[in-house]
Structures are given as C-alpha cells and as structure tokens.
Amino acid sequence: MLITQYSTVKIVALHRKFNEVNVQRGFDRRLPQIGDLATVVEVYRSPTLGYELECSNSDGTTEWLITFSPGDAELEVVPQPDEVG
C-alpha cells in the first residue's frame, strides 16, 4: 500500500539510530521502537521524500514526532477498517 498523509503505519524494522537528545530536551517522551504504530502527519516530496510520523499512546499523548527518510525504517501501512474487505 502507498504511504499517504494520515495513513497509519507500523514500524517493522529500524535502519537508523535515532537521537537521544530529543528525549533529553523533552521534545519526545521516548525513541521509536519496532512495533510502534504512528500516523503520517506530513509527506515531504522536496528536496527528497520523507515522512513526519507521530506516535501517540492510548490516552492521546504524543510519544514521539520525528521525520523519517524512506531508508530510516521499514514501514507497513495498517489498513483502516473501511479499507478491509
């Protein structure tokens, strides 16, 4: 499936070491992990392809908000209920 704005994606593999400084400064509560579900907040096409992903916990609090390049992780689009069938 194509990754588009507002898609839900699951992190299947990580290929980048993410910066702990964001957590230390309070921008993110933790770093991305395999198995995390995230919403595609924005798709960047210029100057290169990239995705702004936001992972929230069950009460809606943002765990992390990080820009990913396509090579940073293997992402799997999670079908929405209206897409299953």
Backbone bond lengths (Angstrom), bond angles and torsions (degrees), N, CA, C in turn:
res aa  C-N    CA-C-N  psi(-1)  N-CA   C-N-CA  omega(-1)  CA-C   N-CA-C  phi
1 M - - - 1.455 - - 1.529 109.58 -
2 L 1.284 115.44 149.21 1.449 123.13 179.23 1.532 110.48 -77.46
3 I 1.328 116.44 136.89 1.464 120.74 176.73 1.519 107.75 -84.93
4 T 1.330 115.87 119.62 1.460 121.93 -179.35 1.530 109.09 -127.58
5 Q 1.333 115.44 168.62 1.458 119.53 177.79 1.525 109.38 -58.32
6 Y 1.304 116.46 136.28 1.465 127.18 -179.99 1.525 114.02 75.78
7 S 1.336 117.90 4.04 1.466 119.86 171.44 1.522 108.46 -64.47
8 T 1.322 115.85 152.77 1.454 121.28 169.60 1.523 106.28 -100.50
9 V 1.330 116.25 130.82 1.460 120.42 179.82 1.520 109.51 -125.15
10 K 1.320 114.77 152.66 1.465 122.20 175.71 1.519 107.47 -112.17
11 I 1.329 116.96 135.05 1.459 120.88 176.64 1.526 107.87 -80.08
12 V 1.332 115.42 115.99 1.462 121.67 -178.82 1.529 110.77 -94.54
13 A 1.339 116.52 -35.02 1.464 121.92 178.34 1.521 108.67 -152.34
14 L 1.320 116.41 148.69 1.462 121.98 175.72 1.525 109.17 -112.14
15 H 1.336 116.47 133.68 1.459 121.77 -179.43 1.527 111.15 -118.99
16 R 1.312 117.59 8.81 1.469 123.26 -178.14 1.528 108.68 -133.47
17 K 1.307 115.93 142.08 1.464 121.03 173.59 1.527 106.08 -87.45
18 F 1.303 116.96 117.35 1.452 121.30 -177.43 1.521 110.41 -83.84
19 N 1.329 115.84 153.74 1.445 123.53 -170.92 1.529 112.10 -81.58
20 E 1.300 115.92 118.23 1.464 122.77 178.99 1.531 111.72 -66.90
21 V 1.338 117.61 -17.91 1.471 121.82 -178.48 1.520 111.11 -59.62
22 N 1.346 118.21 -37.90 1.462 120.59 178.95 1.524 111.16 -60.32
23 V 1.313 117.86 -39.35 1.461 121.76 179.08 1.527 109.37 -69.10
24 Q 1.316 116.34 -43.35 1.464 120.90 -179.05 1.528 111.54 -63.26
25 R 1.321 117.33 -34.01 1.464 121.62 -179.91 1.522 112.67 -84.30
26 G 1.333 116.51 -7.18 1.453 119.81 177.63 1.520 115.02 89.83
27 F 1.346 117.43 6.65 1.461 119.59 178.40 1.523 111.23 -71.65
28 D 1.306 116.23 -36.64 1.462 122.10 179.94 1.523 107.88 -127.78
29 R 1.334 116.41 147.15 1.467 120.35 179.06 1.523 111.26 -77.69
30 R 1.340 115.43 -29.93 1.463 121.10 178.65 1.527 108.54 -159.78
31 L 1.319 116.67 175.68 1.450 122.04 179.32 1.534 110.52 -91.19
32 P 1.330 117.51 157.67 1.470 120.28 176.58 1.524 111.42 -59.96
33 Q 1.330 114.60 148.19 1.461 121.45 179.90 1.522 109.23 -135.20
34 I 1.322 116.03 153.51 1.458 120.79 173.34 1.517 108.39 -58.76
35 G 1.320 116.41 133.92 1.459 122.10 -179.14 1.517 113.55 99.04
36 D 1.343 117.59 -15.37 1.467 120.25 178.45 1.523 110.79 -62.66
37 L 1.325 115.36 142.67 1.463 122.22 170.53 1.521 107.41 -101.68
38 A 1.327 116.25 137.46 1.457 120.49 -178.35 1.524 109.64 -141.39
39 T 1.321 115.47 154.98 1.457 122.52 175.58 1.523 108.53 -99.67
40 V 1.330 115.71 137.23 1.461 120.87 175.83 1.525 107.24 -79.71
41 V 1.337 116.19 106.08 1.454 121.77 -177.88 1.528 110.22 -78.76
42 E 1.328 116.27 -36.60 1.470 120.86 -178.85 1.513 109.18 -152.19
43 V 1.342 115.67 145.46 1.462 122.40 172.34 1.515 106.26 -111.25
44 Y 1.342 116.45 121.23 1.458 121.51 178.33 1.524 108.98 -97.70
45 R 1.314 117.16 136.65 1.462 121.17 -179.68 1.530 112.11 -117.54
46 S 1.333 117.07 -13.96 1.457 120.19 -176.86 1.522 109.27 -138.87
47 P 1.294 120.27 133.28 1.455 127.13 6.45 1.528 113.17 -79.60
48 T 1.345 117.69 -17.08 1.463 121.28 175.63 1.527 108.90 -140.47
49 L 1.322 115.59 166.02 1.460 121.15 178.83 1.526 110.20 -69.00
50 G 1.325 116.08 135.85 1.458 121.28 177.18 1.517 110.43 -160.53
51 Y 1.315 116.37 164.66 1.456 122.20 -177.21 1.524 110.07 -133.27
52 E 1.319 116.70 130.14 1.464 121.73 171.64 1.523 105.90 -91.23
53 L 1.328 116.88 114.52 1.463 121.64 -176.04 1.523 110.26 -113.13
54 E 1.338 114.89 139.26 1.459 120.74 177.03 1.519 109.10 -124.02
55 C 1.324 115.44 126.49 1.455 122.65 176.31 1.525 107.79 -108.87
56 S 1.322 116.43 126.10 1.464 121.30 179.80 1.517 109.56 -120.93
57 N 1.324 116.08 154.35 1.461 119.31 177.45 1.535 109.56 -88.38
58 S 1.321 117.00 -175.37 1.466 121.37 -172.80 1.530 113.88 -65.43
59 D 1.337 117.47 -21.40 1.470 118.34 177.42 1.530 112.80 -96.68
60 G 1.335 116.79 7.48 1.460 121.24 175.54 1.515 115.18 90.95
61 T 1.332 117.65 1.27 1.463 121.53 178.31 1.530 109.55 -75.33
62 T 1.323 116.78 133.25 1.456 121.14 179.23 1.523 110.10 -69.06
63 E 1.324 115.86 125.61 1.464 122.15 174.97 1.528 109.84 -86.12
64 W 1.324 116.00 -43.46 1.459 120.90 175.81 1.527 109.39 -158.43
65 L 1.332 115.51 152.45 1.459 124.72 177.48 1.518 105.68 -138.32
66 I 1.337 116.55 105.55 1.466 121.26 -169.67 1.528 109.61 -139.79
67 T 1.330 115.52 144.68 1.459 121.83 175.06 1.524 109.06 -86.47
68 F 1.335 115.53 128.89 1.457 122.69 179.11 1.520 109.44 -112.75
69 S 1.326 116.64 138.44 1.459 122.37 166.27 1.523 106.58 -89.55
70 P 1.339 118.59 157.33 1.464 119.74 -178.66 1.534 114.18 -54.27
71 G 1.328 118.19 -31.98 1.462 120.88 -179.04 1.516 114.60 -82.69
72 D 1.333 118.14 -6.12 1.465 121.49 -177.09 1.526 113.48 -73.01
73 A 1.317 116.09 -28.37 1.466 119.77 -174.85 1.519 109.97 -159.20
74 E 1.313 114.57 157.46 1.464 120.43 169.57 1.518 106.05 -94.59
75 L 1.329 115.90 120.08 1.461 121.96 -176.81 1.519 109.80 -114.05
76 E 1.310 115.77 140.49 1.463 122.39 178.27 1.525 107.58 -118.81
77 V 1.332 116.42 123.98 1.461 120.22 178.24 1.525 108.85 -70.90
78 V 1.325 116.26 130.46 1.461 122.56 179.14 1.530 107.04 -95.06
79 P 1.336 117.65 117.61 1.467 119.45 -179.71 1.523 111.64 -61.29
80 Q 1.307 115.81 140.50 1.468 122.06 175.39 1.526 107.72 -81.07
81 P 1.337 118.59 155.77 1.471 120.99 -177.12 1.520 113.66 -52.44
82 D 1.326 118.85 -36.20 1.466 121.00 -178.79 1.525 112.37 -76.42
83 E 1.369 117.99 -9.04 1.457 122.68 179.43 1.537 112.04 -97.83
84 V 1.304 116.69 -11.73 1.460 121.70 -178.35 1.516 108.28 -84.13
85 G 1.326 115.24 134.45 1.448 113.82 177.69 1.403 113.71 170.86
